């Protein structure tokens, strides 16, 4: 029995998805157990700068007094930290480093904006009708 093309494509997609599903945990387990990778001096300097930025982000995060917002940002911080830790187990990838720096900078700026005091426009004092009439007279 020959299946129509549509069914064959769906079956192939299903098989591909199942294969990826089963291979992903094995790959992640291999990455976790991998030996630390040696980095060049330049790469180590970049990773040290990244660690400094993560520390600065964590210090700023301690200033967030809104519990629900702090929990959300803390979850983001944990993910960023895990991505940073992956560099010690895997070969250095400049594009992944750049993406991580970008994501860290965006998260830092968002947190900084959240913590910044709102700048409301100055309200003009309300004047009475007598004050405005006197002001018009003085200006004329």
KOLDRENKE-348976 format. One line per field, with one value per residue: residue number from 1; x, y, z of N, C-alpha, C in turn; residue in one letter. Coordinates in nm, 3 decimals. Example, Ala and Ser with C-alpha at 12.3 -4.5 7.8 and 13.67 -1.06 7.14 Angstrom:
REM residues 2
num <- 1|2 .
n.c1 <- 1.319|1.285 .
n.c2 <- -0.569|-0.225 .
n.c3 <- 0.780|0.708 .
ca.c1 <- 1.230|1.367 .
ca.c2 <- -0.450|-0.106 .
ca.c3 <- 0.780|0.714 .
c.c1 <- 1.320|1.290 .
c.c2 <- -0.330|0.003 .
c.c3 <- 0.780|0.787 .
residu <- A|S .
//
This chain:
REM residues 140
num <- 1|2|3|4|5|6|7|8|9|10|11|12|13|14|15|16|17|18|19|20|21|22|23|24|25|26|27|28|29|30|31|32|33|34|35|36|37|38|39|40|41|42|43|44|45|46|47|48|49|50|51|52|53|54|55|56|57|58|59|60|61|62|63|64|65|66|67|68|69|70|71|72|73|74|75|76|77|78|79|80|81|82|83|84|85|86|87|88|89|90|91|92|93|94|95|96|97|98|99|100|101|102|103|104|105|106|107|108|109|110|111|112|113|114|115|116|117|118|119|120|121|122|123|124|125|126|127|128|129|130|131|132|133|134|135|136|137|138|139|140 .
n.c1 <- 0.084|0.063|0.120|-0.040|0.128|0.104|0.053|0.288|0.474|0.388|0.433|0.710|0.786|0.695|0.856|1.107|1.079|1.047|1.292|1.466|1.371|1.448|1.724|1.810|1.811|2.024|2.238|2.247|2.314|2.567|2.700|2.692|2.858|3.099|3.449|3.625|3.699|3.991|4.067|4.175|4.392|4.269|4.002|3.955|3.976|3.753|3.549|3.589|3.518|3.250|3.167|3.204|3.005|2.779|2.791|2.756|2.494|2.362|2.401|2.253|2.006|1.947|1.846|1.587|1.273|1.020|0.857|0.743|0.833|1.109|1.146|1.088|1.290|1.507|1.484|1.546|1.808|1.924|1.909|2.077|2.314|2.349|2.389|2.631|2.792|2.805|3.006|3.239|3.236|3.209|3.344|3.466|3.244|3.211|2.981|2.778|2.869|2.845|2.566|2.486|2.600|2.453|2.189|2.225|2.287|2.046|1.866|1.978|1.943|1.663|1.598|1.722|1.571|1.326|1.381|1.438|1.349|1.035|0.989|0.795|0.607|0.633|0.377|0.172|0.105|-0.222|-0.401|-0.589|-0.875|-0.845|-0.568|-0.476|-0.595|-0.460|-0.203|-0.228|-0.273|-0.033|0.139|0.056 .
n.c2 <- -0.116|0.213|0.523|0.843|1.146|1.356|1.227|1.081|1.287|1.397|1.179|1.158|1.403|1.364|1.149|1.273|1.469|1.311|1.181|1.396|1.466|1.250|1.254|1.499|1.514|1.335|1.463|1.697|1.589|1.491|1.732|1.842|1.672|1.713|1.778|2.064|2.332|2.461|2.802|3.079|3.357|3.598|3.520|3.441|3.688|3.815|3.654|3.707|3.976|3.945|3.805|4.009|4.189|4.034|4.018|4.287|4.318|4.144|4.278|4.510|4.392|4.324|4.556|4.573|4.596|4.503|4.214|4.021|4.116|4.108|3.833|3.744|3.869|3.757|3.492|3.528|3.610|3.375|3.208|3.349|3.320|3.042|3.014|3.147|2.975|2.760|2.818|2.734|2.464|2.410|2.464|2.791|3.018|3.283|3.412|3.318|3.424|3.698|3.716|3.651|3.864|4.075|4.004|4.017|4.289|4.406|4.304|4.421|4.695|4.707|4.641|4.853|5.067|4.999|5.035|5.301|5.631|5.767|6.023|6.275|6.522|6.866|7.009|7.284|7.554|7.616|7.903|8.173|8.356|8.625|8.650|8.588|8.799|9.015|8.952|8.980|9.252|9.357|9.276|9.420 .
n.c3 <- 0.000|-0.092|0.048|0.032|-0.076|0.105|0.351|0.375|0.408|0.649|0.816|0.795|0.909|1.168|1.248|1.232|1.429|1.658|1.662|1.710|1.959|2.118|2.087|2.185|2.481|2.529|2.406|2.558|2.805|2.747|2.700|2.956|3.097|2.979|2.957|3.092|2.866|2.717|2.687|2.483|2.571|2.501|2.477|2.739|2.865|2.757|2.862|3.130|3.138|3.078|3.307|3.494|3.411|3.458|3.736|3.799|3.708|3.883|4.126|4.079|4.060|4.321|4.422|4.344|4.468|4.423|4.450|4.268|4.021|4.062|4.089|3.832|3.684|3.811|3.724|3.456|3.491|3.591|3.367|3.193|3.334|3.322|3.050|3.033|3.184|3.013|2.839|2.961|2.930|2.662|2.332|2.253|2.112|1.911|1.809|1.978|2.215|2.158|2.127|2.387|2.532|2.420|2.501|2.778|2.811|2.725|2.918|3.145|3.091|3.081|3.346|3.475|3.376|3.491|3.760|3.770|3.876|3.809|3.575|3.592|3.419|3.512|3.697|3.624|3.838|3.953|3.881|4.008|3.885|3.940|3.970|3.709|3.567|3.677|3.593|3.318|3.302|3.396|3.197|2.976 .
ca.c1 <- 0.000|0.141|0.053|-0.033|0.244|0.074|0.070|0.430|0.543|0.353|0.502|0.851|0.798|0.678|0.977|1.216|1.056|1.073|1.437|1.524|1.329|1.528|1.866|1.839|1.859|2.154|2.337|2.258|2.387|2.706|2.754|2.708|2.970|3.219|3.561|3.642|3.771|4.093|4.042|4.290|4.397|4.168|3.871|3.943|3.950|3.614|3.465|3.601|3.434|3.112|3.143|3.190|2.873|2.679|2.798|2.693|2.351|2.311|2.398|2.138|1.886|1.919|1.776|1.447|1.192|0.896|0.886|0.709|0.923|1.242|1.147|1.094|1.424|1.600|1.478|1.624|1.948|1.968|1.930|2.199|2.427|2.367|2.450|2.771|2.861|2.823|3.134|3.348|3.227|3.208|3.438|3.424|3.175|3.200|2.844|2.702|2.915|2.783|2.424|2.473|2.627|2.338|2.078|2.258|2.273|1.903|1.807|2.029|1.876|1.523|1.595|1.758|1.453|1.224|1.418|1.454|1.236|0.961|1.005|0.664|0.619|0.594|0.243|0.168|0.014|-0.350|-0.414|-0.727|-0.912|-0.790|-0.425|-0.456|-0.630|-0.351|-0.089|-0.253|-0.261|0.108|0.205|0.010 .
ca.c2 <- 0.000|0.336|0.634|0.969|1.230|1.434|1.140|1.047|1.404|1.407|1.071|1.194|1.511|1.303|1.072|1.368|1.532|1.211|1.159|1.511|1.459|1.151|1.287|1.622|1.488|1.269|1.566|1.786|1.514|1.489|1.865|1.862|1.591|1.743|1.836|2.206|2.363|2.565|2.919|3.166|3.469|3.694|3.465|3.447|3.828|3.841|3.586|3.781|4.096|3.897|3.778|4.139|4.242|3.954|4.061|4.420|4.294|4.085|4.383|4.594|4.312|4.327|4.681|4.560|4.564|4.442|4.070|3.947|4.160|4.056|3.689|3.730|3.909|3.657|3.378|3.568|3.609|3.235|3.159|3.413|3.259|2.908|3.032|3.182|2.855|2.669|2.849|2.660|2.323|2.398|2.550|2.931|3.056|3.429|3.456|3.292|3.523|3.826|3.707|3.656|4.002|4.155|3.972|4.069|4.435|4.438|4.276|4.522|4.822|4.696|4.648|4.990|5.150|4.963|5.090|5.447|5.710|5.821|6.167|6.329|6.664|6.958|7.063|7.430|7.586|7.673|8.043|8.219|8.452|8.756|8.647|8.595|8.935|9.102|8.919|9.040|9.396|9.389|9.249|9.516 .
ca.c3 <- 0.000|-0.104|0.113|-0.043|-0.045|0.225|0.467|0.387|0.462|0.790|0.886|0.800|1.007|1.299|1.278|1.256|1.559|1.762|1.666|1.780|2.098|2.189|2.080|2.259|2.618|2.527|2.374|2.674|2.909|2.704|2.721|3.101|3.145|2.902|3.032|3.064|2.744|2.734|2.604|2.462|2.665|2.459|2.512|2.884|2.900|2.721|2.960|3.256|3.123|3.087|3.448|3.560|3.376|3.531|3.876|3.805|3.691|4.006|4.228|4.049|4.086|4.465|4.452|4.303|4.585|4.378|4.460|4.146|3.915|4.095|4.060|3.686|3.640|3.865|3.633|3.339|3.533|3.602|3.231|3.143|3.405|3.265|2.918|3.057|3.229|2.900|2.773|3.024|2.888|2.516|2.260|2.248|1.990|1.917|1.785|2.101|2.312|2.122|2.160|2.532|2.573|2.381|2.590|2.910|2.806|2.717|3.049|3.238|3.061|3.123|3.492|3.511|3.350|3.589|3.890|3.762|3.924|3.697|3.557|3.553|3.384|3.618|3.680|3.641|3.947|3.911|3.922|4.017|3.781|3.978|3.941|3.565|3.523|3.719|3.508|3.187|3.318|3.411|3.070|2.875 .
c.c1 <- 0.089|0.059|0.061|0.085|0.224|0.096|0.217|0.508|0.514|0.426|0.650|0.874|0.787|0.803|1.096|1.202|1.087|1.223|1.505|1.491|1.416|1.677|1.902|1.882|1.996|2.263|2.356|2.336|2.535|2.772|2.779|2.831|3.100|3.325|3.572|3.731|3.872|4.064|4.170|4.284|4.291|4.027|3.850|3.914|3.805|3.519|3.472|3.517|3.287|3.076|3.124|3.053|2.763|2.676|2.729|2.541|2.291|2.303|2.278|2.007|1.850|1.843|1.628|1.364|1.058|0.921|0.858|0.801|1.064|1.252|1.158|1.234|1.528|1.600|1.558|1.773|2.003|1.996|2.056|2.323|2.454|2.432|2.597|2.850|2.886|2.955|3.250|3.349|3.240|3.313|3.380|3.363|3.147|3.057|2.756|2.741|2.848|2.634|2.400|2.499|2.510|2.220|2.101|2.242|2.127|1.836|1.851|1.959|1.730|1.510|1.626|1.641|1.342|1.253|1.429|1.328|1.165|0.977|0.872|0.682|0.571|0.454|0.248|0.069|-0.113|-0.359|-0.561|-0.752|-0.853|-0.641|-0.401|-0.493|-0.519|-0.226|-0.106|-0.231|-0.114|0.182|0.167|0.071 .
c.c2 <- 0.124|0.449|0.759|1.053|1.306|1.350|1.104|1.164|1.421|1.302|1.104|1.304|1.457|1.226|1.165|1.433|1.435|1.184|1.272|1.507|1.363|1.184|1.407|1.594|1.423|1.371|1.660|1.717|1.508|1.623|1.891|1.789|1.620|1.806|1.984|2.228|2.473|2.679|2.999|3.281|3.573|3.649|3.469|3.590|3.865|3.777|3.653|3.908|4.058|3.867|3.908|4.200|4.165|3.992|4.197|4.407|4.238|4.188|4.474|4.521|4.313|4.454|4.675|4.512|4.500|4.291|3.996|3.987|4.105|3.907|3.664|3.761|3.811|3.532|3.407|3.563|3.467|3.178|3.220|3.350|3.117|2.916|3.069|3.058|2.755|2.696|2.773|2.514|2.305|2.489|2.691|2.960|3.206|3.475|3.430|3.390|3.658|3.828|3.717|3.797|4.093|4.131|4.025|4.221|4.477|4.416|4.381|4.656|4.820|4.708|4.790|5.085|5.123|5.030|5.242|5.517|5.769|5.972|6.218|6.475|6.751|7.010|7.213|7.462|7.651|7.815|8.080|8.322|8.589|8.762|8.659|8.732|9.031|9.078|8.981|9.191|9.436|9.370|9.351|9.650 .
c.c3 <- 0.000|-0.044|0.026|0.007|0.085|0.351|0.487|0.448|0.611|0.871|0.900|0.903|1.149|1.340|1.308|1.394|1.672|1.774|1.741|1.928|2.177|2.188|2.165|2.403|2.622|2.499|2.493|2.786|2.875|2.728|2.870|3.153|3.073|2.991|2.999|2.942|2.773|2.636|2.589|2.562|2.631|2.496|2.662|2.931|2.869|2.821|3.096|3.253|3.134|3.232|3.526|3.533|3.448|3.678|3.893|3.794|3.820|4.118|4.206|4.080|4.234|4.506|4.418|4.422|4.549|4.366|4.330|4.031|3.939|4.064|3.910|3.635|3.691|3.776|3.506|3.372|3.540|3.464|3.172|3.206|3.351|3.128|2.932|3.098|3.116|2.828|2.836|2.980|2.738|2.455|2.250|2.112|1.999|1.898|1.909|2.210|2.285|2.154|2.311|2.584|2.539|2.475|2.731|2.914|2.802|2.854|3.151|3.217|3.103|3.275|3.539|3.488|3.451|3.723|3.889|3.814|3.804|3.694|3.503|3.517|3.499|3.593|3.704|3.752|3.893|3.965|3.926|3.906|3.812|3.946|3.791|3.510|3.560|3.633|3.371|3.192|3.325|3.280|2.964|2.888 .
residu <- X|X|X|X|X|X|X|X|X|X|X|X|X|X|X|X|X|X|X|X|X|X|X|X|X|X|X|X|X|X|X|X|X|X|X|X|X|X|X|X|X|X|X|X|X|X|X|X|X|X|X|X|X|X|X|X|X|X|X|X|X|X|X|X|X|X|X|X|X|X|X|X|X|X|X|X|X|X|X|X|X|X|X|X|X|X|X|X|X|X|X|X|X|X|X|X|X|X|X|X|X|X|X|X|X|X|X|X|X|X|X|X|X|X|X|X|X|X|X|X|X|X|X|X|X|X|X|X|X|X|X|X|X|X|X|X|X|X|X|X .
//
